[in-house]
Amino acid sequence: MSLVSLQNVNGSWALNAALAALLGLTEAEARGKMPAQVSLGTWATVLAVLWLHARAAGQRDEWELLEAKAQGWLRANVEPQLAECVDAANSLLGCSVSPSLFGL
């Protein structure tokens, strides 16, 4: 899982070309759909977590700790636009992960 090596020590992901490519996007596509007033770290982390749920559900035991760390980071850095972020990420990735995953 290449996504593992891209996660920051604090649990977040950075939006860069490597993450975008792993998600099947270009960095410009990913940045272009990012909701206004959302930090790049929050956007990238939400994208990564949704991708795990939508595309790697069968390997959940391999990424549960990554998700827990990401969720902890998101809780510590909560942004009021998180629900909008989840909706935009679902649309961009073509998935339908429930916002309840993020406690919304």
Sequence and secondary structure as in RCSB ss.txt:
>XXXX:A:sequence
MSLVSLQNVNGSWALNAALAALLGLTEAEARGKMPAQVSLGTWATVLAVLWLHARAAGQRDEWELLEAKAQGWLR
ANVEPQLAECVDAANSLLGCSVSPSLFGL
>XXXX:A:secstr
 HHHHHB TTS B  SHHHHHHTTS HHHHHHT  TT  HHHHHHHHHHHHHHHH GGGHHHHHHHHHHHHHHHH
HT  TTHHHHHHHHHHHHT    GGGGT 
